[in-house]
Amino acid sequence: MTTKPGERKQQILETLAKMLESPKREKITTAALAARLEVSEAALYRHFAGKAQMFEGLIEFIEQSLFGLINKITTEEQEGLKQVRRILTVMLLFAEKNPGMTRVLIGDALVNENERLQLRINQMFDRIESTLKQSLRFAETQTGRKLDPESQANMLLCFVIGRWHQFAKSGFKRKPMEFVQQQLTLLYGLEGA
């Protein structure tokens, strides 16, 4: 059975993401990935220059997914505090639905890989934090409350990353959304938002 152009590449990335869902945290090699796909390692290299490029494909998927949703929220939602709450919820739900990608987000899957991969994740976090800051500034003008957008955005991003870590380190048992609504209210007073 032949695959259409791009299908094999997508299949490789999906299989890699699935392998990252293993709570055992074994190092993923191209040999193991090729064996799971029942192809040769050479077949992998026809689609990707190396494992780093495969991880870049996963990071690209994460960026497109998260920023697609975040941009939709900031465009559609008129209230700054609701934007913040929805952005945080989207980030946590994304991790819950994509456990393998969570290991990429927290850098767990990137240990001993090319350092540019972690830099790219860090840049993504900076963009998310910047978006949260903008929403908080927007909320300040709407509510008249002093919200300290810079420190609040950082704290909220750290909260999400912490939830992702807990999820991955628990073998994907502690769900990122567990207690979130109560915690956001305690953390930030986002009640009603």
Secondary structure as UniProt FT lines:
FT   TURN            5..6
FT   HELIX           7..20
FT   TURN            23..24
FT   HELIX           30..37
FT   HELIX           41..45
FT   TURN            46..47
FT   HELIX           51..76
FT   HELIX           80..97
FT   HELIX           99..105
FT   TURN            106..107
FT   HELIX           108..110
FT   TURN            111..112
FT   HELIX           115..143
FT   HELIX           149..169
FT   TURN            170..171
FT   TURN            176..179
FT   HELIX           180..188
FT   TURN            191..192
//
